[in-house]
Amino acid sequence: MTDTSPVDRATASAILVGVDFGLPHFDQELEELGLLAQTAGLVPVARITCKRKAPDAALFIGTGKAEEIKLLAQMHGASEVLFDQSLSPAQQRNLERVLELPVNDRTMLILTIFSQRARSHEGKLQVELARLQYLSTRLVRRWSHLERQRGGIGTRGGPGERQIELDRRMIGESIKRTRERLSKVVRQRGTQRRQRERRDAFTISLVGYTNAGKSSLFNALVKARAYAADQLFATLDTTTRQLYLGEAGRSVSLSDTVGFIRDLPHGLVDAFRATLQEAADADLLLHVVDASNPHHPEQMEEVRRVLADIGADTVPMLLVFNKLDALDEAQRPLQLTDSMVVDGTTLDRVFLSAQTGEGMAQLRAELGRRAQQLDHVGLDSPGYHEADPRFGTITR
């Protein structure tokens, strides 16, 4: 099945390929791939899907479908082919030989976006580490120059060190250097975190699926100018500001973190662990949800999965259903505050619009009440470690 549309040939364009292995939400996944492509600066000119029980070992797809993609790419003048699933190095190499075009997968696409968006020194280091780790798996006969040899004895040379071995060693050394530099940043962040703890600061982290409106909410709360746009991964770097809560008569520390996404590459989760640590060490998580997105239940599940990966699944959480202004009148809630059961746990929920300000007063009141309650319990008291109906089970 194909879906085509006209496009300016002067623009970098891509063919989107999705393989349906019988998993749910397949249409949603290919739609998200299109958004990722646009975020990376590509224009999707056609989409093609096929059904398989299992990936083909050589091409991931069948030879007939590969030829169909090749003809489609020629017809549209596409400059690249993007697969929604991850490809092995051999599959990527074989596809490029058949299609005679660059072939990339979802992982490389996300890495490209992250490299474009990283601004801070820490963010750039994290992206570079993830990129190097990805490249280290792509050395196996991916480029012809890797077959050459260097070194040896005699005028004709001999069985010296292969180019692939040199490249692998250089990438390994680069990974080691990047990790060392990143570890220094992690220590600095840890020092800053301990300073906040000594000041008895109440810390709040915004988490959520990408494009749920975290940065817009962050700006609305602290009057900051963090970059916010209606696109995936508009911001990658953690930004922290002080938020004054008149309801509690005190200031709290508010952090905006990187957005999550389905099938976030494990290398990126590992590389961004220092940034995501802000969430794991927070006293409260604001899980921002795009209430207008029909797939928000699946997005919420993906966020919870990543939070579990980084050890933040036990941090108290408040649900914030954003983009209330984008809902039809029939979809609007009867009240702006309520609760919902998530994985057997009842969580408080606030509906709001970071754009119009509706519901912001209710959110600030809830944050103030939580800060006061935590102050009353005390960070070092035995009650802080007990299960609380509003805070959940907290471990420190």
LONU-666954 format. One record per residue (C-alpha): residue number from 1; z, y, x. Coordinates in steps of 0.05 Angstrom, whole numbers, plus 5000, padded with zeros to 4 digits. Layout:
REM residues N
[NUM, [Z, Y, X]],
...
***
This chain:
REM residues 396
[1, [5000, 5000, 5000]],
[2, [4981, 5068, 5027]],
[3, [4996, 5140, 5008]],
[4, [4953, 5194, 5038]],
[5, [4950, 5270, 5034]],
[6, [4907, 5324, 5067]],
[7, [4934, 5358, 5129]],
[8, [4913, 5409, 5182]],
[9, [4881, 5368, 5237]],
[10, [4906, 5418, 5290]],
[11, [4978, 5397, 5274]],
[12, [5010, 5337, 5308]],
[13, [5006, 5284, 5254]],
[14, [5034, 5214, 5245]],
[15, [5024, 5151, 5204]],
[16, [5089, 5125, 5175]],
[17, [5097, 5049, 5173]],
[18, [5151, 5012, 5135]],
[19, [5161, 4937, 5130]],
[20, [5197, 4912, 5069]],
[21, [5240, 4851, 5086]],
[22, [5269, 4848, 5016]],
[23, [5328, 4894, 5030]],
[24, [5350, 4945, 4977]],
[25, [5332, 5020, 4979]],
[26, [5267, 5008, 5018]],
[27, [5232, 5068, 4985]],
[28, [5290, 5113, 5003]],
[29, [5286, 5091, 5076]],
[30, [5212, 5109, 5083]],
[31, [5225, 5176, 5050]],
[32, [5279, 5190, 5102]],
[33, [5231, 5171, 5158]],
[34, [5184, 5225, 5132]],
[35, [5239, 5276, 5135]],
[36, [5257, 5255, 5206]],
[37, [5184, 5262, 5226]],
[38, [5180, 5332, 5198]],
[39, [5245, 5350, 5233]],
[40, [5215, 5327, 5299]],
[41, [5155, 5373, 5287]],
[42, [5106, 5320, 5262]],
[43, [5066, 5321, 5197]],
[44, [5063, 5254, 5160]],
[45, [4990, 5245, 5138]],
[46, [4995, 5175, 5109]],
[47, [5045, 5121, 5092]],
[48, [5032, 5047, 5094]],
[49, [5079, 4991, 5075]],
[50, [5077, 4915, 5076]],
[51, [5122, 4858, 5058]],
[52, [5144, 4804, 5106]],
[53, [5197, 4751, 5108]],
[54, [5208, 4762, 5182]],
[55, [5180, 4807, 5237]],
[56, [5120, 4781, 5276]],
[57, [5142, 4767, 5347]],
[58, [5082, 4801, 5379]],
[59, [5064, 4859, 5333]],
[60, [5123, 4864, 5285]],
[61, [5069, 4866, 5231]],
[62, [5009, 4820, 5222]],
[63, [4943, 4830, 5258]],
[64, [4908, 4847, 5192]],
[65, [4958, 4902, 5176]],
[66, [4952, 4929, 5248]],
[67, [4877, 4936, 5239]],
[68, [4888, 4971, 5173]],
[69, [4935, 5021, 5207]],
[70, [4884, 5033, 5262]],
[71, [4829, 5050, 5211]],
[72, [4877, 5095, 5172]],
[73, [4897, 5132, 5236]],
[74, [4824, 5143, 5255]],
[75, [4808, 5168, 5185]],
[76, [4864, 5220, 5187]],
[77, [4859, 5237, 5261]],
[78, [4932, 5217, 5270]],
[79, [4963, 5228, 5338]],
[80, [5021, 5178, 5331]],
[81, [5046, 5119, 5292]],
[82, [5119, 5116, 5271]],
[83, [5155, 5052, 5249]],
[84, [5218, 5057, 5207]],
[85, [5249, 4997, 5241]],
[86, [5267, 4987, 5314]],
[87, [5213, 4955, 5356]],
[88, [5223, 4911, 5417]],
[89, [5190, 4936, 5482]],
[90, [5138, 4880, 5478]],
[91, [5122, 4896, 5405]],
[92, [5114, 4969, 5421]],
[93, [5068, 4955, 5480]],
[94, [5025, 4906, 5440]],
[95, [5018, 4954, 5382]],
[96, [4996, 5011, 5427]],
[97, [4942, 4966, 5457]],
[98, [4916, 4947, 5388]],
[99, [4923, 5016, 5355]],
[100, [4902, 5055, 5417]],
[101, [4955, 5107, 5398]],
[102, [5026, 5122, 5418]],
[103, [5075, 5080, 5377]],
[104, [5148, 5100, 5368]],
[105, [5204, 5072, 5325]],
[106, [5261, 5103, 5287]],
[107, [5308, 5102, 5347]],
[108, [5260, 5142, 5391]],
[109, [5248, 5191, 5335]],
[110, [5322, 5206, 5327]],
[111, [5329, 5213, 5402]],
[112, [5272, 5263, 5402]],
[113, [5306, 5304, 5348]],
[114, [5373, 5303, 5384]],
[115, [5341, 5325, 5449]],
[116, [5308, 5384, 5413]],
[117, [5372, 5405, 5378]],
[118, [5427, 5396, 5430]],
[119, [5451, 5464, 5455]],
[120, [5518, 5455, 5489]],
[121, [5527, 5424, 5558]],
[122, [5564, 5365, 5527]],
[123, [5511, 5354, 5474]],
[124, [5455, 5354, 5525]],
[125, [5493, 5304, 5568]],
[126, [5504, 5258, 5509]],
[127, [5431, 5260, 5488]],
[128, [5409, 5247, 5560]],
[129, [5455, 5187, 5566]],
[130, [5428, 5157, 5501]],
[131, [5356, 5171, 5523]],
[132, [5366, 5137, 5590]],
[133, [5399, 5077, 5557]],
[134, [5339, 5071, 5510]],
[135, [5288, 5077, 5567]],
[136, [5324, 5024, 5608]],
[137, [5303, 4973, 5556]],
[138, [5231, 4996, 5556]],
[139, [5214, 4981, 5629]],
[140, [5191, 4910, 5618]],
[141, [5116, 4914, 5632]],
[142, [5110, 4977, 5589]],
[143, [5069, 5015, 5640]],
[144, [5017, 4987, 5688]],
[145, [5045, 5025, 5748]],
[146, [5108, 4982, 5743]],
[147, [5068, 4923, 5770]],
[148, [5057, 4956, 5837]],
[149, [5098, 4938, 5898]],
[150, [5126, 4980, 5954]],
[151, [5152, 4963, 6022]],
[152, [5139, 4899, 6061]],
[153, [5119, 4887, 6133]],
[154, [5050, 4894, 6163]],
[155, [4990, 4939, 6150]],
[156, [4972, 4905, 6085]],
[157, [5043, 4908, 6057]],
[158, [5080, 4850, 6029]],
[159, [5127, 4827, 5975]],
[160, [5169, 4890, 5976]],
[161, [5208, 4922, 5920]],
[162, [5169, 4924, 5855]],
[163, [5160, 4992, 5821]],
[164, [5195, 4965, 5760]],
[165, [5256, 4949, 5803]],
[166, [5255, 5019, 5832]],
[167, [5250, 5051, 5764]],
[168, [5306, 5007, 5737]],
[169, [5350, 5025, 5796]],
[170, [5335, 5100, 5788]],
[171, [5350, 5098, 5714]],
[172, [5414, 5060, 5728]],
[173, [5436, 5113, 5778]],
[174, [5419, 5168, 5729]],
[175, [5461, 5133, 5675]],
[176, [5519, 5128, 5723]],
[177, [5515, 5202, 5742]],
[178, [5509, 5224, 5670]],
[179, [5568, 5182, 5649]],
[180, [5611, 5212, 5705]],
[181, [5592, 5283, 5684]],
[182, [5605, 5266, 5611]],
[183, [5673, 5236, 5627]],
[184, [5694, 5303, 5657]],
[185, [5675, 5337, 5591]],
[186, [5715, 5283, 5553]],
[187, [5776, 5298, 5596]],
[188, [5769, 5373, 5583]],
[189, [5763, 5361, 5508]],
[190, [5825, 5316, 5512]],
[191, [5863, 5372, 5546]],
[192, [5843, 5421, 5492]],
[193, [5864, 5371, 5439]],
[194, [5933, 5361, 5470]],
[195, [5942, 5436, 5472]],
[196, [5928, 5440, 5397]],
[197, [5977, 5383, 5386]],
[198, [6031, 5420, 5425]],
[199, [6019, 5481, 5381]],
[200, [6030, 5435, 5321]],
[201, [5960, 5453, 5295]],
[202, [5936, 5421, 5231]],
[203, [5865, 5397, 5247]],
[204, [5810, 5386, 5196]],
[205, [5741, 5356, 5212]],
[206, [5679, 5360, 5169]],
[207, [5641, 5295, 5166]],
[208, [5583, 5271, 5123]],
[209, [5511, 5248, 5120]],
[210, [5461, 5294, 5153]],
[211, [5437, 5352, 5109]],
[212, [5497, 5346, 5062]],
[213, [5514, 5419, 5075]],
[214, [5571, 5413, 5126]],
[215, [5550, 5473, 5167]],
[216, [5540, 5515, 5104]],
[217, [5610, 5497, 5081]],
[218, [5637, 5511, 5151]],
[219, [5606, 5580, 5150]],
[220, [5632, 5594, 5080]],
[221, [5703, 5574, 5099]],
[222, [5710, 5610, 5165]],
[223, [5656, 5664, 5159]],
[224, [5622, 5636, 5221]],
[225, [5548, 5638, 5238]],
[226, [5537, 5565, 5255]],
[227, [5463, 5546, 5247]],
[228, [5450, 5516, 5179]],
[229, [5383, 5495, 5149]],
[230, [5356, 5448, 5097]],
[231, [5335, 5396, 5147]],
[232, [5362, 5334, 5181]],
[233, [5408, 5345, 5242]],
[234, [5405, 5421, 5237]],
[235, [5465, 5423, 5285]],
[236, [5491, 5372, 5335]],
[237, [5546, 5406, 5373]],
[238, [5617, 5408, 5348]],
[239, [5641, 5478, 5331]],
[240, [5715, 5493, 5320]],
[241, [5745, 5555, 5287]],
[242, [5812, 5576, 5259]],
[243, [5816, 5576, 5183]],
[244, [5871, 5618, 5151]],
[245, [5899, 5588, 5087]],
[246, [5937, 5641, 5049]],
[247, [5961, 5587, 5001]],
[248, [5999, 5553, 5058]],
[249, [6014, 5617, 5097]],
[250, [5985, 5588, 5161]],
[251, [5921, 5575, 5200]],
[252, [5889, 5508, 5211]],
[253, [5836, 5484, 5260]],
[254, [5769, 5468, 5227]],
[255, [5713, 5430, 5264]],
[256, [5641, 5419, 5243]],
[257, [5613, 5353, 5271]],
[258, [5545, 5320, 5277]],
[259, [5517, 5290, 5214]],
[260, [5510, 5215, 5205]],
[261, [5448, 5177, 5184]],
[262, [5428, 5106, 5165]],
[263, [5418, 5060, 5225]],
[264, [5443, 5111, 5275]],
[265, [5425, 5080, 5342]],
[266, [5486, 5047, 5375]],
[267, [5470, 5084, 5439]],
[268, [5478, 5150, 5403]],
[269, [5543, 5128, 5371]],
[270, [5569, 5110, 5440]],
[271, [5541, 5173, 5473]],
[272, [5570, 5219, 5419]],
[273, [5637, 5185, 5419]],
[274, [5668, 5246, 5453]],
[275, [5642, 5292, 5398]],
[276, [5660, 5243, 5342]],
[277, [5730, 5237, 5372]],
[278, [5745, 5303, 5338]],
[279, [5741, 5264, 5272]],
[280, [5783, 5206, 5297]],
[281, [5839, 5254, 5320]],
[282, [5838, 5299, 5259]],
[283, [5896, 5304, 5209]],
[284, [5847, 5308, 5152]],
[285, [5773, 5292, 5141]],
[286, [5730, 5331, 5092]],
[287, [5676, 5281, 5073]],
[288, [5619, 5327, 5050]],
[289, [5571, 5293, 5001]],
[290, [5505, 5320, 4975]],
[291, [5520, 5313, 4900]],
[292, [5447, 5328, 4883]],
[293, [5420, 5269, 4924]],
[294, [5409, 5208, 4879]],
[295, [5424, 5163, 4939]],
[296, [5491, 5194, 4956]],
[297, [5530, 5129, 4943]],
[298, [5491, 5094, 4999]],
[299, [5499, 5155, 5044]],
[300, [5574, 5154, 5033]],
[301, [5576, 5081, 5052]],
[302, [5538, 5095, 5116]],
[303, [5588, 5150, 5135]],
[304, [5646, 5104, 5123]],
[305, [5613, 5051, 5168]],
[306, [5606, 5100, 5226]],
[307, [5677, 5125, 5216]],
[308, [5701, 5054, 5222]],
[309, [5660, 5045, 5286]],
[310, [5695, 5104, 5319]],
[311, [5764, 5086, 5293]],
[312, [5769, 5144, 5243]],
[313, [5771, 5101, 5179]],
[314, [5847, 5108, 5174]],
[315, [5847, 5185, 5176]],
[316, [5865, 5217, 5109]],
[317, [5803, 5240, 5071]],
[318, [5785, 5290, 5018]],
[319, [5717, 5283, 4984]],
[320, [5676, 5347, 4977]],
[321, [5616, 5340, 4931]],
[322, [5572, 5398, 4953]],
[323, [5508, 5430, 4924]],
[324, [5536, 5437, 4855]],
[325, [5485, 5492, 4843]],
[326, [5428, 5440, 4851]],
[327, [5453, 5397, 4793]],
[328, [5424, 5400, 4724]],
[329, [5470, 5423, 4668]],
[330, [5476, 5351, 4642]],
[331, [5497, 5327, 4712]],
[332, [5552, 5378, 4723]],
[333, [5623, 5352, 4723]],
[334, [5671, 5371, 4668]],
[335, [5721, 5396, 4719]],
[336, [5717, 5417, 4792]],
[337, [5774, 5373, 4816]],
[338, [5786, 5299, 4801]],
[339, [5792, 5234, 4839]],
[340, [5749, 5172, 4850]],
[341, [5761, 5102, 4876]],
[342, [5726, 5085, 4942]],
[343, [5735, 5015, 4971]],
[344, [5797, 5005, 4930]],
[345, [5829, 5071, 4951]],
[346, [5836, 5131, 4904]],
[347, [5812, 5194, 4938]],
[348, [5817, 5266, 4913]],
[349, [5751, 5300, 4901]],
[350, [5728, 5373, 4896]],
[351, [5661, 5395, 4869]],
[352, [5633, 5460, 4898]],
[353, [5573, 5499, 4921]],
[354, [5577, 5527, 4992]],
[355, [5517, 5571, 4974]],
[356, [5545, 5605, 4911]],
[357, [5619, 5598, 4925]],
[358, [5635, 5560, 4861]],
[359, [5693, 5513, 4873]],
[360, [5713, 5544, 4941]],
[361, [5778, 5570, 4913]],
[362, [5797, 5500, 4889]],
[363, [5781, 5472, 4958]],
[364, [5823, 5524, 4995]],
[365, [5881, 5510, 4947]],
[366, [5876, 5436, 4961]],
[367, [5874, 5447, 5036]],
[368, [5934, 5493, 5032]],
[369, [5973, 5442, 4992]],
[370, [5957, 5387, 5042]],
[371, [5976, 5429, 5102]],
[372, [6043, 5447, 5069]],
[373, [6056, 5374, 5051]],
[374, [6042, 5351, 5122]],
[375, [6088, 5406, 5148]],
[376, [6142, 5382, 5101]],
[377, [6134, 5309, 5122]],
[378, [6133, 5328, 5196]],
[379, [6088, 5299, 5249]],
[380, [6144, 5261, 5283]],
[381, [6183, 5238, 5222]],
[382, [6182, 5164, 5201]],
[383, [6152, 5185, 5134]],
[384, [6089, 5209, 5169]],
[385, [6071, 5137, 5185]],
[386, [6082, 5111, 5115]],
[387, [6031, 5102, 5059]],
[388, [6028, 5166, 5018]],
[389, [5989, 5168, 4952]],
[390, [5954, 5232, 4974]],
[391, [5945, 5220, 5048]],
[392, [5932, 5145, 5052]],
[393, [5958, 5102, 5109]],
[394, [5964, 5143, 5173]],
[395, [5972, 5114, 5242]],
[396, [5984, 5155, 5304]],
***
